[in-house]
């Protein structure tokens, strides 16, 4: 048995946590309900957007890492990346969390920008 929480439940929990703390969260793209992969876009008042994905580690675990940051000089790269990931993985969920210090919702330490 896989110890992973079904994707739709994990997404629902993230959304609920963010909303309880006064933020905004939305599903941008729905993936496979049970075993879909999750990409989380973190943003703060629509600024400083970054996309996090879980990546397999050598020890068999999966941990979050920042896949891309929105460059204010070239915002198309960010959108292109999200579109490309959706094409590569039809099971992919994309959820956007708009709240200060969003890394805490995926278990990461706060960023020092």
N, C-alpha and C positions, 0 to 999 in steps of 0.2 A: 504494500500500500504506500502511495506517495503521501508524504507529510505536508504537502503544499495546500494552502487554503485555496479554494476555487477562486478564480480571477474575479468573478462578479461580486463575491463577498468581500474580497480585499478592496476592490474599487469602492464599493458601498461604504465600507468602514472608513476609508480615506476621506471620502466626501463628507461623511457625517462628522468626523473629527474636525475638519477644516471649518465647516459651517458652525459647529458649536463654538469655535474660537473666533468667530466673526469674519471669517474669510469666505471666499467664493470658490466653488469647485464645479467642474463640468466634464462630462464624458465627451471627448472630441471624436472618438472612434471606438466602436464596439468590436471586440474580438470574440474568440471562442469562449463561451460561458464558463466552462470548468477549468480548462488547462491553458487558456490564452496567456501570452506574455504581456507584460505591462510596461509602458513607457509613461513616465510622469514628467509633465512640464511644470516647473516651478517658476512663478513670477510674483512680483510685488507691485501692486497697482499697475499692472500691465507693462512693467519695466523689468529689466534685468532677467529676461527669460533664459532658462536653461533646461535641457532635457536629460533626464536620468533613466538609465536602463540597468537591469540586473544582468551581470555577466558571470558566467561560470568561472570558478577559481580552481586552482590545481588540487585543492583538498576536497573538491566535490561540492562545495557550498556555492551559493550565488550571492554576490553583493552588488550594491548600487554603485554606479559610477556615472560621472557626467559625460554624456556622449557628445553634446554640442551646446554652445552658448550662442544666443542671438547677438550678432555683431551689428551695432547701430549703423555702421557704414555699409553693410551688405545683408539686409534683413531677409532677402530671398533665400540665402543659404539655409536658414533655419527651417523655413517652410518646405524647401526642396528636400531636406533631410527627412522630415516627418512624412512627406509623401512617399519618398523612396522606401522608408522602413515599412510603411503600410503595404506597399506593393510586394516587398520581399517576404513579409510575414502576414498572411491573411488572418492569422489568429490574434494579431496584435491589438491590444487595448491602448488607447491614448487618453489620459486624463490630465486636465490642467487644474492646478491648485494655485489660486491667487491669494497669497497670505505672506506676511513677513516671516522670514526664517523658515521657509517651507521644508528645508532638509530634515528638520526634527520629525516631520510626519512620516518619513521613510527611514528613520533610524540613523541619520547621519549627523555628525557634529555641525554646528553652525559655521557658515562660510565667513571668512575674514576678507571682505572686499575693500 
